[in-house]
Amino acid sequence: MTTTAGTSSASHHLSPAFPGRAPWGTASKLRAWQQGAMEKYIQEQPRDFLAVATPGAGKTTFALTLASWLLHHHVVQQVTVVAPTEHLKKQWAEAAARIGIKLDPEYSAGPLGREYHGVAVTYAGVGVRPMLHRNRVEQRKTLVILDEIHHAGDSKSWGEACLEAFEPATRRLALTGTPFRSDTNPIPFVTYEEGNDGIRRSAADYTYGYGNALADNVVRPVIFLSYSGNMRWRTKAGDEVAARLGEPMTKDAISQAWRTALDPRGEWMPAVLRAADQRLTEVRKAIPDAGALVIASDQESARAYAKLIREITGSKATLVLSDDSGASERIDEFSANTDRWMVAVRMVSEGVDVPRLAVGVYATTISTPLFFAQAVGRFVRSRRRGETASVFLPTVPDLLSFANEMERERDHVLDKPKKEGEEDPYAESEKEMEEANREQDEDTGEQDTLPFEALESDAVFDRVMYNGAEFGMQAHPGSEEEQDYLGIPGLLEPDQVQLLLQKRQARQIAHSRKKPDEEADLLELPAERRPVVSHKEMMELRRQLNTMVGAYVHQSGKPHGVIHTELRRVCGGPPAAEATAGQLRQRIAKVQEWATRMK
């Protein structure tokens, strides 16, 4: 659905107390999409309304404007806001207070104080006592605002509790920046419509996507900086595996390579944090209070990343852990000060508003489109024209796909389409392999005795993604090529970002063309001359090299290991498991040359 500019103002219907001051969550003048959504609602007067607006677009302002209108016109007598977290319900109460709507964020039971217009609670709180909230909405006409409504599908009990508690509500306003879920749990109070393919999808009443918000300068454009590198790890079975992040491989191998990259004891995370800090320094030249955030997988990693940041920058990072009672206060403090870095596990992945965040490091193994969109949403809230956001990613296929599809609008799919065998020829074999692995694990208990272990990692600057296009080619950390991209100014119009990236790429290609191909490492070859090699072709090249080395073993009498070591000394490069296609071909040619001389 496309937005329409408002022709008549809804603001004159608001309480005289609105908007007062306009800090977080409120604004003195509605944006075009907020005005359009207000007019659609006022015209149709629906009981249920689903508004989908990209993170950072101003869903809170729209919801509170509507709440004020409904209260002023006596359509409802009280408001209940349901939020995903304790921190968010407090932010809702603070934002509502600024426009004269008083919500109690500490409400637990019993009658509500006369000074309040309603309550702010969490989905978990509703899940514990659904009848308490049902009694409240039955006693007085109630508007229920369900913030990030997809969370009502997080567990069956939460969804059922929301249905039980708010079924009698006079009005229900559902809000989300990401209406899609990875599962097929139905979301309460959301309408699903069946398409021509027989699949039911969520139907929004008003949609304002990232593409529209970007065109309206409501959100910042995002520059994604992707890093690959060589990874080495030990599997549960005790085997050592080496692979390059971003190369075609199985799902399990991608997952293990990704976990190896994020291990704070390796070289990948320090290199990426160092690059992100350099980017932050550049951004702060134009945005002096710009901050950076690392989104970590777990608390242990978060603490380790905070320690690395201290070592790299000399300054302490704000550490936010979900089970820490002071987490909410620390987020507020960081939002208000000018410190450089914050590290968090989940608290800042969704909904928490820190507008000065402009640089992010995606250091978690969560690979759902919902989480990715919400995480990137922490960096896109625009404060003034020309601000850009920079997000650092590991070169993982799913993440690169999400980054390239930022402007794509999604719906929650209730029915999963069944893949035909020819569409996914490996689906059945992968399933069988998973079953076999599971049975083996259960029988031997190997998962307990030989856990996954990250052994070694390094980082390579891979590419930049912006506006659905890719720029640059691989370069070593600290190289002139990497610095070129890290040094892009933090205050640019979207078309200027595109132009600058094109110039940087042209310069990088021109620099690498000075070297002949046979002397250039794959990292330094221009993109158009870099061979695209599939995983199958890489396996064939390794097999061919091992066959040639085996033949030369019989001819020369030297052990396999000695020959491989000599090949690395003469030709350069890492072990065969980590070598590029070009390096493998070079070694094959060298073994053939040695064998020919001996004949």
MIKEZA-179966 format. One record per residue (C-alpha): residue in three letters; x, y, z. Coordinates in steps of 0.001 Angstrom, whole numbers, plus 500000, padded with zeros to 6 digits. Layout:
residues N
ALAXYZ
...
end
This chain:
residues 599
MET500000500000500000
THR501368503436499183
THR501130506460501419
THR498922509418500538
ALA499562512937501655
GLY496921514238504047
THR494471516815502693
SER492816517617505984
SER494536517875509318
ALA493704515533512172
SER495818517518514604
HIS493023519960515488
HIS491153517012517027
LEU493913516494519570
SER493866517442523204
PRO495309520926523904
ALA498049519119525833
PHE499350517633522573
PRO502173517817521627
GLY503926520029524173
ARG507644519344523939
ALA508677516779521368
PRO511491514555522614
TRP511484510783522059
GLY508276509358520668
THR506433512579519907
ALA506611515320517312
SER504864518682516896
LYS504036517981513263
LEU502943514644511874
ARG504904513125509014
ALA503002512427505800
TRP502648508698506529
GLN501450509354510101
GLN498909511857508786
GLY497800509392506098
ALA497402506552508599
MET495449508856510976
GLU493056509902508231
LYS492487506312507111
TYR491738505282510702
ILE489405508212511418
GLN487563507628508161
GLU487085503860508683
GLN486876503703512509
PRO487912500002512645
ARG488000497943515793
ASP491353496380514738
PHE494062498256512842
LEU497520496918511883
ALA500094499597511074
VAL503364498387509607
ALA506085501037509598
THR509815500497509199
PRO511924500812512391
GLY512730504466513051
ALA509737505847511102
GLY507790507003514177
LYS505213504339515106
THR505038505659518681
THR504123509179517576
PHE501349507826515353
ALA499974505564518111
LEU499963508287520780
THR498387510808518403
LEU495625508311517713
ALA495238507510521425
SER494875511219522194
TRP492220511584519464
LEU490219508575520723
LEU490349509780524336
HIS489413513335523354
HIS486390512099521388
HIS485333509691524175
VAL485604506688521853
VAL487676505099524611
GLN488125505886528300
GLN491507504310528969
VAL494640503022527224
THR496664499816527664
VAL500062499602525978
VAL501635496141525635
ALA505396496217524897
PRO508035493478524399
THR510347494517527282
GLU510404496243530672
HIS512562499010529222
LEU510142499664526368
LYS507056499900528585
LYS508857502618530587
GLN509738504468527367
TRP506097504304526288
ALA504978505765529624
GLU507529508583529357
ALA506549509396525759
ALA502822509342526601
ALA503349511651529603
ARG504792514295527290
ILE501452514624525520
GLY499307514504528623
ILE498507510761528642
LYS499564509252531974
LEU500328505510531868
ASP501407503488534911
PRO504440501342533888
GLU504597499710537343
TYR501003498437537412
SER500676494865538690
ALA497147494445540151
GLY494186496156541754
PRO492492499471540971
LEU494435502069538975
GLY495145505480540486
ARG492740508241539386
GLU495586510283537897
TYR496326507637535257
HIS494739507181531809
GLY495925503579531597
VAL498816501164531987
ALA501951500021530166
VAL502675496284530520
THR504743493573528828
TYR503591490554526797
ALA505119488364529500
GLY503086490206532151
VAL499872489643530195
GLY500837485983529813
VAL501029485595533608
ARG497680487278534433
PRO495431487545531357
MET492178487660533388
LEU493388490717535322
HIS493676492661532063
ARG490444491230530655
ASN488573492525533713
ARG490073495983533186
VAL489053496216529511
GLU485562494903530325
GLN484997497580532961
ARG485871500583530768
LYS486108501235527025
THR489758500542526249
LEU492239501177523442
VAL494898498447523462
ILE498162499340521700
LEU500098496169520898
ASP503673497296520218
GLU505692494959517958
ILE502659492671517760
HIS504677489802516262
HIS505889489088519823
ALA502421487859520672
GLY503359484859518536
ASP506615484207520435
SER504913481455522387
LYS501525479825522177
SER500735480876525753
TRP501454484582525034
GLY499204484551521989
GLU496403482824523869
ALA496805485226526812
CYS496536488264524516
LEU493408486837522902
GLU491867486145526287
ALA492841489482527822
PHE491985491858524957
GLU489153490154523086
PRO486592492520524767
ALA488628495708523989
THR486792498551522248
ARG489733499296519927
ARG492998497468519204
LEU495947499089517441
ALA498694496658516409
LEU502125498078515522
THR505168496425513991
GLY508252497247511978
THR508617493604510941
PRO505292491790510486
PHE506963488585509379
ARG508020485739511629
SER510227482733510877
ASP507562480381512206
THR503884479897511380
ASN502411480844514763
PRO499376483056514023
ILE499566486555515508
PRO496485487612517533
PHE494182490293516066
VAL495985490175512702
THR493974489450509547
TYR495354486822507162
GLU494328486794503504
GLU494784483850501163
GLY496653484572497947
ASN496309482948494528
ASP498935480416495605
GLY496729479266498498
ILE499115480711501102
ARG497727482969503842
ARG499656486177504543
SER499178488969507049
ALA497217491944505716
ALA498236495369507035
ASP495787498276507131
TYR498580500772506564
THR502157500121505415
TYR505124502475505375
GLY508217500587504219
TYR511928501343504431
GLY512050502384500760
ASN509353505022501277
ALA510940506214504524
LEU514326506523502804
ALA512823508561499956
ASP511163510853502520
ASN514443511296504469
VAL512716509818507524
VAL515417507142507974
ARG519124506999507248
PRO520533505028504314
VAL522618502050505502
ILE526106501190504268
PHE526866497520504962
LEU530549496579505240
SER531135492838504905
TYR534203490952506182
SER535284487421505235
GLY538482485582506211
ASN540033482170506869
MET538488480137509697
ARG539738476977511399
TRP537769474971513962
ARG537468471531515537
THR534156469686515122
LYS532334467569517706
ALA533919464503516095
GLY537403465924516719
ASP538129466779513061
GLU539908470024512247
VAL538216471960509449
ALA539430475038507577
ALA537276477187505313
ARG536943480719504026
LEU533944482662505288
GLY531678483364502322
GLU532744480383500224
PRO529958477981499192
MET529607475288501879
THR527013473290503807
LYS524705474948506362
ASP526590473307509235
ALA529949474508507912
ILE528624478056507422
SER527323478047510989
GLN530628476798512415
ALA532737479188510330
TRP530462482040511472
ARG530836481039515143
THR534605480846514658
ALA534670484384513243
LEU532760485750516239
ASP535044484064518785
PRO536726486950520669
ARG539987484969520982
GLY540537484937517213
GLU541761487723514942
TRP538465488367513095
MET536576490222515840
PRO539476492502516871
ALA540095493419513206
VAL536407494195512573
LEU536037496156515848
ARG539163498146514926
ALA537690498927511485
ALA534315499860512991
ASP536019502194515467
GLN537874503882512584
ARG534540504276510796
LEU533034505783513948
THR535875508316514142
GLU535132509379510563
VAL531389509624511194
ARG531937511697514356
LYS533671514398512278
ALA530191515255510944
ILE528059513827513781
PRO530050514602516978
ASP527878512486519317
ALA527589509440517021
GLY527722506146518894
ALA528431502531517983
LEU526806499290519106
VAL527947495658519073
ILE525043493183519124
ALA526460490038520735
SER525213486433520853
ASP525573485891524598
GLN526748487533527803
GLU530171485890527829
SER530912487162524312
ALA529518490606525171
ARG531935490937528101
ALA534832489786525918
TYR533932492293523169
ALA533742495109525743
LYS537245494162526899
LEU538512494175523286
ILE537012497628522716
ARG538783498897525842
GLU542088497519524507
ILE541536498929520996
THR540203502392521905
GLY541502503000525416
SER537931503843526478
LYS535380501775528373
ALA532315500481526517
THR528842500564528070
LEU527873496938528711
VAL524157496068528660
LEU523114492582529775
SER519486491465529697
ASP519351490063533235
ASP521052493097534777
SER518657495217536857
GLY520491498385535811
ALA520365497657532059
SER517520500095531351
GLU519276502944533170
ARG522525502236531313
ILE520767502482527950
ASP519239505825528987
GLU522643507103530149
PHE524322506072526904
SER521528507705524886
ALA522070510989526722
ASN525894511102526789
THR528543511149524033
ASP530409507886524800
ARG531593505960521760
TRP530663502307522308
MET527886500116523692
VAL527841496288523758
ALA524537494491524253
VAL523109490994523973
ARG519413491513523217
MET518266494651525010
VAL518991496932522066
SER517982494615519245
GLU514455495953519074
GLY512465499044519909
VAL514964500717522228
ASP515543504214520966
VAL519119505565520924
PRO519001507986517950
ARG522731508741518004
LEU523689505143517143
ALA525253505346513672
VAL527731502426513538
GLY526891498798514277
VAL528653495437514442
TYR526391492431513868
ALA528226489927516104
THR525468487392516649
THR524644484123514913
ILE520900484848514762
SER519958484638511085
THR516227485366510906
PRO515043488258508702
LEU512950489547511629
PHE515904489881514022
PHE518175491299511321
ALA515664494006510365
GLN515069494941514003
ALA518821495034514712
VAL519559497260511698
GLY516566499373512756
ARG518611500559515756
PHE520833502583513413
VAL518435504097510886
ARG516562506731512917
SER517370510010511175
ARG517887513224513148
ARG518955515487510309
ARG519286515274506560
GLY522387513547505179
GLU523180511208508084
THR524242507670507100
ALA524423504436509096
SER527236501873508816
VAL526744498223509789
PHE529611495686509824
LEU528712492084508957
PRO530411488703508537
THR530236487448504950
VAL527384484998505543
PRO524954484344502645
ASP521767484907504687
LEU522996488223506087
LEU524152489468502678
SER520731488559501287
PHE518943490474504064
ALA521223493481503543
ASN520485493533499809
GLU516731493284500446
MET516372496096502980
GLU513713497829500879
ARG511618494709500338
GLU508310494697502207
ARG507401491369503816
ASP504268489907505352
HIS503873487167507913
VAL503316483916506022
LEU501013481557507886
ASP501415478594505517
LYS504883477468504444
PRO505055476534500740
LYS506291472974500169
LYS509410472803498036
GLU509408470426495101
GLY512306467976494955
GLU513732469578491819
GLU513747473016493440
ASP516024471831496233
PRO517861468673495213
TYR519835468612498478
ALA516862469041500839
GLU516218465336501347
SER519868464370501697
GLU520452467230504155
LYS517485466025506199
GLU518825462470506214
MET522266463732507205
GLU520778465708510101
GLU518923462597511288
ALA522085460509511043
ASN524087463094512963
ARG521400463323515630
GLU521317459548516063
GLN525084459381516240
ASP525193462170518824
GLU522537460472520921
ASP524305457110520790
THR527860458278521472
GLY527340461407523560
GLU530046463109521473
GLN528341466480521837
ASP529318466397525522
THR532852465059525250
LEU534008466852522113
PRO532240470209521756
PHE532769472580518830
GLU535984474567519303
ALA537073477674517393
LEU540824477460516731
GLU541859480328514479
SER540433483185512418
ASP541548486190510435
ALA539616488992508753
VAL539550490203505163
PHE537597493273504045
ASP535201491765501520
ARG532768494301500021
VAL530409497199500627
MET526665496870500022
TYR524530499943499529
ASN521088500432498025
GLY520997496861496694
ALA524361497177494887
GLU527822495849495792
PHE531090497770495623
GLY534754497012496111
MET536637493774496364
GLN538634491970498977
ALA541455493782500751
HIS543601493183503804
PRO542694494972507073
GLY544653498184507416
SER545300498389503662
GLU544824501573501671
GLU541851499967499913
GLU540027499243503184
GLN540768502729504527
ASP539214504214501393
TYR535837502722502285
LEU536089503323506039
GLY536820506985505331
ILE533560507785503518
PRO532122510956505141
GLY529299510412507644
LEU527130513230506286
LEU526135512664502644
GLU523018512631500505
PRO522069509095499323
ASP523108509740495714
GLN526444511140496939
VAL527094507887498851
GLN526490505889495656
LEU528778508133493590
LEU531557508032496182
LEU531417504237496426
GLN531665503961492637
LYS534739506234492673
ARG536379504225495469
GLN535801500998493545
ALA537212502453490325
ARG540331503585492209
GLN540768500154493812
ILE540465498384490446
ALA542901500809488801
HIS545441500208491583
SER545246496404491301
ARG545516496486487490
LYS549099497690487821
LYS550108494155488773
PRO550040491309486226
ASP547547488561487105
GLU550196485929487706
GLU551820488122490371
ALA548625489345492003
ASP547030487539494899
LEU543336486784494450
LEU542624489483497031
GLU544176492107494783
LEU542601491068491492
PRO539884493381490148
ALA536379492022490575
GLU535797491366486877
ARG538957489247486609
ARG538412487335489852
PRO537218483808489009
VAL533850482721490375
VAL534491479213491674
SER531810476953493098
HIS532294474739496152
LYS532168471692493869
GLU534948473102491653
MET537070473860494734
MET536666470267495925
GLU537664469010492474
LEU540798471210492457
ARG541811469928495919
ARG541167466342494780
GLN543254466937491645
LEU546123468394493697
ASN546063465458496129
THR546064462988493203
MET549071464755491620
VAL550916464852494951
GLY550114461126495488
ALA551567460273492081
TYR554672462367492803
VAL555093460566496171
HIS555633457257494299
GLN557903458953491782
SER560082460879494242
GLY559860458753497365
LYS559130461845499490
PRO556228461846502015
HIS552977463696501223
GLY553549466316503957
VAL557007467213502684
ILE555705467794499159
HIS552785469965500327
THR555156472029502498
GLU557549472487499561
LEU554639473574497316
ARG553590476201499868
ARG557198477436500145
VAL557617477754496400
CYS554151478972495418
GLY553147480802498593
GLY549771480797500261
PRO548036478918503085
PRO547413475147503461
ALA545429473490500666
ALA542190473559502682
GLU542368477371502809
ALA544014478038499437
THR542176479882496676
ALA541387478355493292
GLY544281480244491712
GLN546742479025494349
LEU545578475410493927
ARG545997475594490124
GLN549474477061490590
ARG550484474146492852
ILE549029471580490426
ALA551096473136487619
LYS554225473114489822
VAL553834469389490728
GLN553356468584487032
GLU556535470536486261
TRP558502468574488917
ALA557120465250487665
THR558065466081484046
ARG561657466917485050
MET562083463508486749
LYS561031461528483662
end
